[in-house]
């Protein structure tokens, strides 16, 4: 064990039992957790592959389609690493992006394949040859996928504006992955479809692989038109009329459900009081942390403490030298750069610093039983006749002698954390950059570690730093092992994240609305889609709250990261609605017939991709699985049972919602004037 652990074991402890708990890094269980996360990613990939195979009916297309999805990751990494010169990417962010692109990529494949199959049922000028079919498919599928890709990408770009480095890097890399997936699905995948059509359906490969179930091709008479698929006929002739007949009932009941979920969200909404556990309750690490908190330390052993650091810049004591990097390497202290203010340890400053400690120890509202760790005060008591010293150089000599003294050796034995709680940062051989002291605070030991419970104490200590410190200083909280490890600096990040979650969501929805207006050129239906997206996210958050979660750092993070999944389904329906003719029912019927099968396939794939995450050992991955699952459920449900009936009742007809009113009308020229102009 390390020196600090040896000191624990060797010190006199009376009748107490000394317990040594090995960390997960030593035992190797941390590596097991990472391996399990990789295994779940592979399992999700296998599930998605099997469903793609089932949906498209071809092993060849399933393999090439899955390859296209997976290939978007290294291509995005190439841009991230070589072009953007980004060395690091958070492993946790990368693992989440894998599940995200499996959902989005499979949806694009279904859109292209279903459009390709639909091209065979069109008139002869479309279905007459592979070239005309590909041209028609490419125009319709690529535009539909572009609409959803553009809205998803812009929503991810909005997360890149976050001040939290993890969310920022996630948004940018996910943006690259989605772009690469779109480029592959409109370049690589159409080529594989043509290869399949020429060589597997009617070519030489159809002969030698016809014995395989996945390669069996139904023989059709070339002289007869290809019948419309039964699923499309069923949706067009059966489902759409039923939806139209009960449109008012469906719209009313689903709207009431959304209102009920909003009420539930309002009643259950609560900002997390405590920092959430990283592991799920069934994981051994969770049990280890519980034992550590409840058994290893008694109530009198530890307290919350506050460190006051003099000489560092209060609003930014440290930063990281990122060198253009978006992702922090929190394990590498070499990236840390201290920000110091001019600090002269003259006689007056030494006396003031000692007085600060003496005065603050008397404040019973902040300091517990006058317990403080102040090195300068100890040096004064050690050699009272020599203190204060003439200047910084003389003080450094005294500090060096104190650190070698028997008094200091006794101190670190009697007060285990003395070395950590008070000290200085050297500036060369005879200078001092900063100096810190620590006080055992009156913060209740049972206080939670979340912003709500600790914010009031942070405000009090910051007031001390602003008004009572002899030099520029900032307070830094240190938790006891009986509490979740969280500092005030990290708590501030959590607070920012929890406060900006709603603004980030609304900004993403606004950007999606702008993209939809630009693509569809119809503000009416774009507004309807934006409303549906907001309702989906509200229902997802309410559902997550119903199963026991609060608005903590994990929930607020995933709200920002899963907005892209809530966009696709309603955008698909809206895209085909705009590009159709007729009244509201006919346009909605056309949209359902063209894209409903793909939407259902995408929803099922997303649900399947998220299921393995339920078994994740970490609470973050498990929660992300819940978000993927419930986002897909609510998105598909509200798209079909609220958005579709709304289109049948309120959708734009004719030129409604377009921007024709912005165009200047062409002035009419009288016939006589026209003839005169011609002469």
Secondary structure as the mmCIF struct_conf table of DSSP 4:
data_model
#
loop_
_struct_conf.conf_type_id
_struct_conf.id
_struct_conf.beg_label_comp_id
_struct_conf.beg_label_asym_id
_struct_conf.beg_label_seq_id
_struct_conf.end_label_comp_id
_struct_conf.end_label_asym_id
_struct_conf.end_label_seq_id
HELX_RH_AL_P HELX_RH_AL_P1 UNK A 3 UNK A 10
BEND BEND1 UNK A 11 UNK A 11
TURN_TY1_P TURN_TY1_P1 UNK A 14 UNK A 15
HELX_LH_PP_P HELX_LH_PP_P1 UNK A 16 UNK A 18
HELX_RH_AL_P HELX_RH_AL_P2 UNK A 24 UNK A 27
TURN_TY1_P TURN_TY1_P2 UNK A 28 UNK A 28
HELX_RH_AL_P HELX_RH_AL_P3 UNK A 29 UNK A 56
HELX_RH_AL_P HELX_RH_AL_P4 UNK A 59 UNK A 78
HELX_RH_PI_P HELX_RH_PI_P1 UNK A 79 UNK A 83
BEND BEND2 UNK A 84 UNK A 84
HELX_RH_AL_P HELX_RH_AL_P5 UNK A 91 UNK A 119
TURN_TY1_P TURN_TY1_P3 UNK A 120 UNK A 121
BEND BEND3 UNK A 122 UNK A 122
HELX_RH_AL_P HELX_RH_AL_P6 UNK A 124 UNK A 127
TURN_TY1_P TURN_TY1_P4 UNK A 128 UNK A 128
BEND BEND4 UNK A 129 UNK A 129
HELX_RH_AL_P HELX_RH_AL_P7 UNK A 130 UNK A 159
TURN_TY1_P TURN_TY1_P5 UNK A 160 UNK A 161
BEND BEND5 UNK A 163 UNK A 164
HELX_RH_AL_P HELX_RH_AL_P8 UNK A 165 UNK A 185
TURN_TY1_P TURN_TY1_P6 UNK A 186 UNK A 187
HELX_RH_AL_P HELX_RH_AL_P9 UNK A 188 UNK A 195
HELX_RH_PI_P HELX_RH_PI_P2 UNK A 196 UNK A 201
BEND BEND6 UNK A 202 UNK A 203
TURN_TY1_P TURN_TY1_P7 UNK A 204 UNK A 204
HELX_RH_AL_P HELX_RH_AL_P10 UNK A 205 UNK A 208
TURN_TY1_P TURN_TY1_P8 UNK A 209 UNK A 211
BEND BEND7 UNK A 212 UNK A 212
HELX_RH_3T_P HELX_RH_3T_P1 UNK A 213 UNK A 215
TURN_TY1_P TURN_TY1_P9 UNK A 222 UNK A 223
BEND BEND8 UNK A 224 UNK A 224
HELX_LH_PP_P HELX_LH_PP_P2 UNK A 225 UNK A 229
HELX_RH_AL_P HELX_RH_AL_P11 UNK A 230 UNK A 234
HELX_RH_PI_P HELX_RH_PI_P3 UNK A 235 UNK A 239
HELX_RH_AL_P HELX_RH_AL_P12 UNK A 240 UNK A 245
TURN_TY1_P TURN_TY1_P10 UNK A 246 UNK A 246
HELX_RH_AL_P HELX_RH_AL_P13 UNK A 247 UNK A 268
STRN STRN1 UNK A 271 UNK A 271
BEND BEND9 UNK A 273 UNK A 274
HELX_LH_PP_P HELX_LH_PP_P3 UNK A 275 UNK A 277
BEND BEND10 UNK A 278 UNK A 278
STRN STRN2 UNK A 279 UNK A 279
TURN_TY1_P TURN_TY1_P11 UNK A 281 UNK A 282
BEND BEND11 UNK A 283 UNK A 283
HELX_RH_AL_P HELX_RH_AL_P14 UNK A 284 UNK A 294
TURN_TY1_P TURN_TY1_P12 UNK A 295 UNK A 295
BEND BEND12 UNK A 296 UNK A 296
TURN_TY1_P TURN_TY1_P13 UNK A 299 UNK A 301
STRN STRN3 UNK A 305 UNK A 310
BEND BEND13 UNK A 311 UNK A 311
STRN STRN4 UNK A 312 UNK A 312
TURN_TY1_P TURN_TY1_P14 UNK A 314 UNK A 315
BEND BEND14 UNK A 317 UNK A 317
STRN STRN5 UNK A 318 UNK A 320
TURN_TY1_P TURN_TY1_P15 UNK A 323 UNK A 324
BEND BEND15 UNK A 326 UNK A 327
TURN_TY1_P TURN_TY1_P16 UNK A 330 UNK A 331
HELX_RH_3T_P HELX_RH_3T_P2 UNK A 333 UNK A 335
STRN STRN6 UNK A 336 UNK A 338
STRN STRN7 UNK A 340 UNK A 340
HELX_RH_AL_P HELX_RH_AL_P15 UNK A 347 UNK A 361
TURN_TY1_P TURN_TY1_P17 UNK A 362 UNK A 362
TURN_TY1_P TURN_TY1_P18 UNK A 364 UNK A 366
STRN STRN8 UNK A 367 UNK A 373
HELX_RH_AL_P HELX_RH_AL_P16 UNK A 375 UNK A 382
BEND BEND16 UNK A 383 UNK A 383
TURN_TY1_P TURN_TY1_P19 UNK A 384 UNK A 386
HELX_LH_PP_P HELX_LH_PP_P4 UNK A 387 UNK A 387
BEND BEND17 UNK A 388 UNK A 388
HELX_LH_PP_P HELX_LH_PP_P5 UNK A 389 UNK A 389
BEND BEND18 UNK A 390 UNK A 391
HELX_RH_AL_P HELX_RH_AL_P17 UNK A 392 UNK A 403
TURN_TY1_P TURN_TY1_P20 UNK A 404 UNK A 404
BEND BEND19 UNK A 405 UNK A 405
HELX_RH_AL_P HELX_RH_AL_P18 UNK A 406 UNK A 414
BEND BEND20 UNK A 415 UNK A 415
TURN_TY1_P TURN_TY1_P21 UNK A 416 UNK A 417
HELX_RH_AL_P HELX_RH_AL_P19 UNK A 418 UNK A 421
BEND BEND21 UNK A 422 UNK A 422
STRN STRN9 UNK A 423 UNK A 427
TURN_TY1_P TURN_TY1_P22 UNK A 428 UNK A 430
STRN STRN10 UNK A 431 UNK A 441
BEND BEND22 UNK A 443 UNK A 443
TURN_TY1_P TURN_TY1_P23 UNK A 445 UNK A 446
BEND BEND23 UNK A 449 UNK A 450
HELX_RH_AL_P HELX_RH_AL_P20 UNK A 451 UNK A 467
TURN_TY1_P TURN_TY1_P24 UNK A 468 UNK A 468
BEND BEND24 UNK A 470 UNK A 472
STRN STRN11 UNK A 473 UNK A 478
TURN_TY1_P TURN_TY1_P25 UNK A 481 UNK A 482
BEND BEND25 UNK A 483 UNK A 483
HELX_RH_AL_P HELX_RH_AL_P21 UNK A 488 UNK A 520
HELX_RH_AL_P HELX_RH_AL_P22 UNK A 523 UNK A 546
TURN_TY1_P TURN_TY1_P26 UNK A 547 UNK A 548
STRN STRN12 UNK A 551 UNK A 551
HELX_RH_AL_P HELX_RH_AL_P23 UNK A 553 UNK A 561
BEND BEND26 UNK A 562 UNK A 562
HELX_RH_AL_P HELX_RH_AL_P24 UNK A 563 UNK A 578
TURN_TY1_P TURN_TY1_P27 UNK A 579 UNK A 579
BEND BEND27 UNK A 582 UNK A 583
HELX_RH_AL_P HELX_RH_AL_P25 UNK A 584 UNK A 611
HELX_RH_3T_P HELX_RH_3T_P3 UNK A 612 UNK A 615
BEND BEND28 UNK A 617 UNK A 617
STRN STRN13 UNK A 618 UNK A 618
HELX_RH_AL_P HELX_RH_AL_P26 UNK A 619 UNK A 638
HELX_RH_PI_P HELX_RH_PI_P4 UNK A 639 UNK A 643
HELX_RH_AL_P HELX_RH_AL_P27 UNK A 644 UNK A 650
TURN_TY1_P TURN_TY1_P28 UNK A 654 UNK A 657
BEND BEND29 UNK A 658 UNK A 659
HELX_RH_3T_P HELX_RH_3T_P4 UNK A 660 UNK A 662
BEND BEND30 UNK A 663 UNK A 663
HELX_LH_PP_P HELX_LH_PP_P6 UNK A 664 UNK A 668
HELX_RH_AL_P HELX_RH_AL_P28 UNK A 671 UNK A 678
#
